[in-house]
Amino acid sequence: MGYELDRRTFLKRTGQLGSVLATAGGLELLMAACGNVSTTTSTVAATPGFTPVASKGLMNPAVLQWGADYVSGAPYVFQDPNNPGNLIGFEVEIAAAMANLMGILQKQIEVCYSNLEQALAANQVDMVMNGWEKTADRQKTELFSDPYYRYGQQVIVRANDTRFNGVVPKSITDLEGYKVGTGSGYLAQTLMQQDSKIKVVAYAGNIAFSDLVQGKLDAFFLDYPIAAYYVLGSGPGATAIPQLKLLGEPIYPDNYYVAFNKSNPNALLLMPEINQAFAILKKNGTLKQIYTKWKMWNSQQAVIGMV
């Protein structure tokens, strides 16, 4: 049985690519949907007596258009196993909650993960929300919201691998001497490549958990939300992999952010609006409810203002 994940790969599918013209420099960008399901717009109703969060920074003040890739994108945004025409995921629920505070619609704009930065630069989306990390390169061209989730990198091993008995990972040095898989472009890859004693296997296509089950790898190292969904079976449609287990707690804590185009004047309007929405969702418990539902809640969320 194969256990595979493809979250951050540019997949070209005939008839599903579209092109847009970037406003700066006339650069033609390929930005089509990676999948074949139409994005979903949800209707929301503002709570009676509640003053909505402003939406003046949006391209269309009536619709929050956020860029993400739903192709094998669990648990962030992906097709509902029970109704493939709909999208589900913890970020889908966050977008809906923000739109509800604004009293507007929300729409996920499908963009292949590797093209999200180009789509944002071309102003094809209001913002990117797709397990997005703040990096030095991205900070050159992007502005970032307040953090909305605190996560870490998770070590995954075979449940019956006695070499890891009693091991509680503290750093990548605990992976020295092992063949460790991760995703190409993942932060985990960058971390491990700093240690020449780790043999890193970066999957540019499908991340096959079956390779670990079959003993082709010694471990996996990647984002905790992905590990929780695919290994623990946490979330709608998820199936646990009993041959594998999470080793210790996540390490190298970091945050997920919403990103905005720094060169777009609207970003200076939209960023505080999104931050206001996040502040409300943290305070009223909505984010905690979402993360609890997806079995992602932990004490680390206190670092970013949730208890």
Kinemage of the C-alpha trace (Angstrom):
@kinemage 1
@onewidth
@group {chain A} dominant
@subgroup {mainchain}
@vectorlist {calphas} color= white
{ca met a 1} P 0.000 0.000 0.000
{ca gly a 2} L 1.386 3.409 -0.927
{ca tyr a 3} L 1.292 6.410 1.365
{ca glu a 4} L 2.061 9.458 -0.701
{ca leu a 5} L 1.932 13.220 -0.338
{ca asp a 6} L 2.440 15.884 -2.984
{ca arg a 7} L 2.000 19.344 -1.524
{ca arg a 8} L 4.696 21.587 -2.960
{ca thr a 9} L 5.275 20.400 -6.511
{ca phe a 10} L 4.534 22.263 -9.732
{ca leu a 11} L 2.295 19.878 -11.637
{ca lys a 12} L 1.645 20.668 -15.290
{ca arg a 13} L -1.585 19.205 -16.544
{ca thr a 14} L -2.689 19.626 -20.135
{ca gly a 15} L -5.572 22.022 -20.461
{ca gln a 16} L -5.304 23.247 -16.876
{ca leu a 17} L -2.652 25.929 -17.253
{ca gly a 18} L -3.474 29.570 -17.659
{ca ser a 19} L -1.179 32.532 -18.074
{ca val a 20} L -1.243 36.019 -16.673
{ca leu a 21} L 0.826 39.035 -17.472
{ca ala a 22} L 2.702 40.475 -14.521
{ca thr a 23} L 2.247 44.207 -14.186
{ca ala a 24} L 5.966 44.786 -13.623
{ca gly a 25} L 8.386 43.998 -16.442
{ca gly a 26} L 5.857 42.250 -18.657
{ca leu a 27} L 6.812 38.845 -17.274
{ca glu a 28} L 4.437 36.125 -18.373
{ca leu a 29} L 3.719 33.764 -15.528
{ca leu a 30} L 2.252 30.288 -15.718
{ca met a 31} L -0.286 30.136 -12.942
{ca ala a 32} L -2.918 27.620 -13.678
{ca ala a 33} L -4.721 25.445 -11.235
{ca cys a 34} L -2.854 22.273 -10.313
{ca gly a 35} L -6.131 20.449 -9.888
{ca asn a 36} L -9.401 20.060 -11.720
{ca val a 37} L -11.903 21.192 -9.112
{ca ser a 38} L -13.337 24.663 -9.243
{ca thr a 39} L -12.472 26.857 -6.319
{ca thr a 40} L -15.297 27.436 -3.910
{ca thr a 41} L -16.791 30.736 -2.826
{ca ser a 42} L -18.725 30.625 0.412
{ca thr a 43} L -21.483 32.974 1.449
{ca val a 44} L -21.272 34.404 4.944
{ca ala a 45} L -23.523 36.469 7.128
{ca ala a 46} L -22.217 39.034 9.591
{ca thr a 47} L -23.221 38.544 13.212
{ca pro a 48} L -26.108 40.894 14.131
{ca gly a 49} L -24.875 43.930 16.041
{ca phe a 50} L -21.257 43.206 15.167
{ca thr a 51} L -19.119 45.836 13.444
{ca pro a 52} L -17.342 44.022 10.594
{ca val a 53} L -13.620 44.151 10.103
{ca ala a 54} L -12.861 46.443 7.148
{ca ser a 55} L -11.984 44.984 3.751
{ca lys a 56} L -10.728 48.106 1.955
{ca gly a 57} L -7.388 46.477 1.138
{ca leu a 58} L -8.912 43.762 -1.034
{ca met a 59} L -8.912 43.870 -4.837
{ca asn a 60} L -12.651 43.397 -4.549
{ca pro a 61} L -13.882 44.579 -1.114
{ca ala a 62} L -16.681 42.010 -1.319
{ca val a 63} L -14.445 38.955 -1.778
{ca leu a 64} L -11.347 37.777 0.087
{ca gln a 65} L -9.263 36.003 -2.576
{ca trp a 66} L -6.475 33.916 -1.074
{ca gly a 67} L -3.889 31.929 -2.968
{ca ala a 68} L -3.131 28.314 -2.071
{ca asp a 69} L -2.590 24.902 -3.652
{ca tyr a 70} L -5.185 22.267 -2.825
{ca val a 71} L -3.553 19.398 -4.742
{ca ser a 72} L -2.766 16.827 -2.040
{ca gly a 73} L -2.762 19.803 0.312
{ca ala a 74} L -4.069 18.163 3.482
{ca pro a 75} L -4.573 19.347 6.118
{ca tyr a 76} L -4.193 22.939 4.847
{ca val a 77} L -6.608 22.968 1.904
{ca phe a 78} L -7.699 19.907 -0.072
{ca gln a 79} L -10.620 18.135 -1.707
{ca asp a 80} L -13.256 16.733 0.625
{ca pro a 81} L -12.947 12.919 0.383
{ca asn a 82} L -16.717 12.659 0.732
{ca asn a 83} L -17.455 15.418 -1.797
{ca pro a 84} L -14.490 16.154 -4.099
{ca gly a 85} L -16.274 19.201 -5.479
{ca asn a 86} L -15.728 20.984 -2.155
{ca leu a 87} L -12.540 22.075 -0.471
{ca ile a 88} L -11.821 21.512 3.209
{ca gly a 89} L -8.859 22.045 5.523
{ca phe a 90} L -7.919 24.132 8.523
{ca glu a 91} L -6.911 27.084 6.354
{ca val a 92} L -10.235 26.899 4.500
{ca glu a 93} L -11.966 27.271 7.852
{ca ile a 94} L -9.688 30.163 8.835
{ca ala a 95} L -10.435 31.977 5.568
{ca ala a 96} L -14.166 31.483 6.114
{ca ala a 97} L -13.884 32.810 9.670
{ca met a 98} L -12.007 35.925 8.491
{ca ala a 99} L -14.540 36.552 5.743
{ca asn a 100} L -17.327 36.189 8.283
{ca leu a 101} L -15.763 38.927 10.400
{ca met a 102} L -15.617 41.128 7.310
{ca gly a 103} L -19.170 40.285 6.288
{ca ile a 104} L -17.986 39.291 2.799
{ca leu a 105} L -17.290 36.229 0.661
{ca gln a 106} L -14.062 34.256 0.531
{ca lys a 107} L -12.581 32.406 -2.422
{ca gln a 108} L -9.549 30.137 -2.611
{ca ile a 109} L -7.585 30.841 -5.794
{ca glu a 110} L -5.837 27.713 -6.982
{ca val a 111} L -2.156 28.290 -7.744
{ca cys a 112} L 0.551 25.629 -7.827
{ca tyr a 113} L 2.637 25.953 -4.684
{ca ser a 114} L 5.830 26.784 -6.553
{ca asn a 115} L 4.042 29.655 -8.331
{ca leu a 116} L 2.466 31.296 -5.287
{ca glu a 117} L 5.191 33.917 -4.966
{ca gln a 118} L 4.806 34.879 -8.631
{ca ala a 119} L 1.028 35.015 -8.330
{ca leu a 120} L 1.314 37.319 -5.330
{ca ala a 121} L 3.823 39.556 -7.115
{ca ala a 122} L 1.478 39.757 -10.104
{ca asn a 123} L -1.427 40.777 -7.830
{ca gln a 124} L -3.494 37.793 -8.903
{ca val a 125} L -4.466 37.164 -5.273
{ca asp a 126} L -5.009 39.380 -2.264
{ca met a 127} L -2.727 37.248 -0.139
{ca val a 128} L -1.078 33.854 0.199
{ca met a 129} L -2.141 31.525 3.007
{ca asn a 130} L -0.733 28.026 2.548
{ca gly a 131} L 1.499 27.014 5.445
{ca trp a 132} L 3.594 30.048 4.481
{ca glu a 133} L 6.823 30.725 6.342
{ca lys a 134} L 8.678 33.997 6.722
{ca thr a 135} L 12.090 33.696 5.074
{ca ala a 136} L 14.841 36.207 4.333
{ca asp a 137} L 14.232 35.947 0.583
{ca arg a 138} L 10.474 36.370 0.914
{ca gln a 139} L 10.878 39.389 3.168
{ca lys a 140} L 12.517 41.211 0.260
{ca thr a 141} L 9.230 41.283 -1.664
{ca glu a 142} L 6.515 40.345 0.835
{ca leu a 143} L 4.873 41.708 3.963
{ca phe a 144} L 3.666 39.293 6.617
{ca ser a 145} L 0.695 39.187 8.944
{ca asp a 146} L 0.816 38.342 12.598
{ca pro a 147} L 1.339 34.575 13.036
{ca tyr a 148} L -1.763 32.408 13.053
{ca tyr a 149} L -0.237 29.004 13.895
{ca arg a 150} L 2.840 27.897 15.815
{ca tyr a 151} L 4.297 24.656 14.513
{ca gly a 152} L 7.529 22.700 14.465
{ca gln a 153} L 9.405 20.060 12.506
{ca gln a 154} L 8.460 16.477 13.323
{ca val a 155} L 10.611 13.353 13.210
{ca ile a 156} L 8.775 10.239 11.969
{ca val a 157} L 10.173 6.708 12.292
{ca arg a 158} L 8.964 3.135 11.982
{ca ala a 159} L 7.041 2.028 15.042
{ca asn a 160} L 9.196 -1.106 15.421
{ca asp a 161} L 12.586 0.545 14.861
{ca thr a 162} L 14.488 -0.162 18.096
{ca arg a 163} L 17.324 2.179 17.096
{ca phe a 164} L 15.165 5.079 18.250
{ca asn a 165} L 14.079 3.610 21.579
{ca gly a 166} L 14.416 6.270 24.239
{ca val a 167} L 15.440 8.930 21.730
{ca val a 168} L 13.799 12.333 22.224
{ca pro a 169} L 14.921 14.543 19.327
{ca lys a 170} L 16.318 17.926 20.301
{ca ser a 171} L 18.034 18.957 17.059
{ca ile a 172} L 19.013 17.675 13.627
{ca thr a 173} L 22.122 16.128 15.188
{ca asp a 174} L 19.843 13.321 16.375
{ca leu a 175} L 19.399 12.406 12.686
{ca glu a 176} L 23.111 12.135 11.932
{ca gly a 177} L 24.084 8.893 10.247
{ca tyr a 178} L 20.564 8.296 8.965
{ca lys a 179} L 18.856 8.520 5.592
{ca val a 180} L 16.037 11.005 6.146
{ca gly a 181} L 13.261 12.017 3.791
{ca thr a 182} L 11.476 15.347 3.464
{ca gly a 183} L 9.934 17.541 0.774
{ca ser a 184} L 11.898 19.554 -1.730
{ca gly a 185} L 11.748 23.190 -0.707
{ca tyr a 186} L 10.567 22.413 2.812
{ca leu a 187} L 12.172 24.237 5.718
{ca ala a 188} L 13.134 20.795 7.038
{ca gln a 189} L 15.319 20.263 3.979
{ca thr a 190} L 17.133 23.549 4.586
{ca leu a 191} L 17.748 22.619 8.219
{ca met a 192} L 19.096 19.159 7.469
{ca gln a 193} L 21.341 20.316 4.667
{ca gln a 194} L 23.312 22.240 7.260
{ca asp a 195} L 24.543 18.900 8.643
{ca ser a 196} L 26.671 16.863 6.219
{ca lys a 197} L 26.261 13.753 8.390
{ca ile a 198} L 22.585 13.448 7.411
{ca lys a 199} L 21.759 11.833 4.066
{ca val a 200} L 18.815 13.957 2.940
{ca val a 201} L 16.299 12.578 0.451
{ca ala a 202} L 14.203 15.493 -0.821
{ca tyr a 203} L 11.107 14.408 -2.703
{ca ala a 204} L 10.418 16.761 -5.599
{ca gly a 205} L 7.281 14.826 -6.451
{ca asn a 206} L 5.272 12.572 -4.186
{ca ile a 207} L 6.501 12.222 -0.636
{ca ala a 208} L 6.105 8.472 -0.255
{ca phe a 209} L 5.656 7.472 3.360
{ca ser a 210} L 5.698 3.935 1.972
{ca asp a 211} L 9.460 4.327 1.513
{ca leu a 212} L 9.827 4.614 5.271
{ca val a 213} L 7.415 1.753 5.903
{ca gln a 214} L 9.448 -0.436 3.530
{ca gly a 215} L 12.786 0.483 5.119
{ca lys a 216} L 14.123 2.535 2.218
{ca leu a 217} L 14.512 5.446 4.643
{ca asp a 218} L 15.390 5.632 8.318
{ca ala a 219} L 13.117 8.578 9.110
{ca phe a 220} L 11.102 11.496 7.792
{ca phe a 221} L 11.431 15.095 8.974
{ca leu a 222} L 8.776 17.655 8.022
{ca asp a 223} L 6.017 20.014 9.219
{ca tyr a 224} L 4.020 18.698 12.190
{ca pro a 225} L 0.575 19.366 10.619
{ca ile a 226} L 1.498 17.113 7.682
{ca ala a 227} L 2.821 14.425 10.015
{ca ala a 228} L -0.299 14.566 12.170
{ca tyr a 229} L -2.625 14.219 9.206
{ca tyr a 230} L -0.839 11.486 7.284
{ca val a 231} L 0.719 9.468 10.108
{ca leu a 232} L -1.712 9.920 13.010
{ca gly a 233} L -4.763 10.099 10.768
{ca ser a 234} L -5.884 13.419 12.242
{ca gly a 235} L -8.652 15.159 10.340
{ca pro a 236} L -11.490 14.410 7.911
{ca gly a 237} L -10.617 11.697 5.426
{ca ala a 238} L -7.295 10.900 7.069
{ca thr a 239} L -6.108 7.338 7.577
{ca ala a 240} L -3.402 6.550 10.113
{ca ile a 241} L -0.287 4.604 9.122
{ca pro a 242} L 0.126 2.148 12.021
{ca gln a 243} L 3.613 1.116 10.904
{ca leu a 244} L 4.905 4.618 11.649
{ca lys a 245} L 5.037 6.847 14.720
{ca leu a 246} L 5.963 10.400 15.650
{ca leu a 247} L 9.218 10.510 17.582
{ca gly a 248} L 9.040 12.999 20.425
{ca glu a 249} L 7.617 16.486 20.121
{ca pro a 250} L 8.107 18.893 17.197
{ca ile a 251} L 11.421 20.766 17.190
{ca tyr a 252} L 12.625 23.993 15.567
{ca pro a 253} L 9.415 25.935 16.287
{ca asp a 254} L 8.315 28.459 13.695
{ca asn a 255} L 5.112 30.168 12.593
{ca tyr a 256} L 2.751 30.272 9.649
{ca tyr a 257} L 1.874 33.708 8.259
{ca val a 258} L -0.290 35.314 5.611
{ca ala a 259} L 1.836 37.047 2.968
{ca phe a 260} L 1.087 40.229 1.000
{ca asn a 261} L 2.766 41.843 -1.998
{ca lys a 262} L 5.082 44.519 -0.583
{ca ser a 263} L 4.961 46.526 -3.818
{ca asn a 264} L 1.154 46.695 -3.816
{ca pro a 265} L -0.097 49.818 -1.958
{ca asn a 266} L -3.220 47.873 -0.964
{ca ala a 267} L -1.049 45.623 1.182
{ca leu a 268} L -0.617 48.429 3.708
{ca leu a 269} L -4.404 48.555 4.040
{ca leu a 270} L -5.041 44.838 4.001
{ca met a 271} L -2.361 43.707 6.436
{ca pro a 272} L -3.833 45.522 9.493
{ca glu a 273} L -7.313 44.328 8.496
{ca ile a 274} L -6.132 40.702 8.450
{ca asn a 275} L -4.241 41.238 11.694
{ca gln a 276} L -7.401 42.606 13.298
{ca ala a 277} L -9.307 39.531 12.148
{ca phe a 278} L -6.625 37.232 13.563
{ca ala a 279} L -6.665 39.095 16.883
{ca ile a 280} L -10.422 38.575 17.169
{ca leu a 281} L -10.245 34.899 16.151
{ca lys a 282} L -7.522 34.293 18.729
{ca lys a 283} L -9.437 36.063 21.473
{ca asn a 284} L -12.878 34.552 20.817
{ca gly a 285} L -11.532 31.003 20.610
{ca thr a 286} L -12.337 30.373 16.948
{ca leu a 287} L -8.764 29.483 15.989
{ca lys a 288} L -8.470 27.170 18.978
{ca gln a 289} L -11.680 25.408 17.938
{ca ile a 290} L -10.354 24.932 14.404
{ca tyr a 291} L -7.011 23.570 15.584
{ca thr a 292} L -8.666 21.300 18.131
{ca lys a 293} L -10.916 19.874 15.419
{ca trp a 294} L -7.884 19.127 13.258
{ca lys a 295} L -5.925 17.757 16.264
{ca met a 296} L -3.306 20.483 15.832
{ca trp a 297} L -3.807 22.305 19.113
{ca asn a 298} L -0.884 22.375 21.545
{ca ser a 299} L 0.586 24.568 24.263
{ca gln a 300} L 2.908 26.254 21.762
{ca gln a 301} L -0.006 28.381 20.541
{ca ala a 302} L 0.335 30.504 23.692
{ca val a 303} L 3.508 31.953 22.151
{ca ile a 304} L 1.410 33.635 19.467
{ca gly a 305} L -1.353 34.813 21.757
{ca met a 306} L -3.737 31.879 22.144
{ca val a 307} L -4.547 30.027 25.346
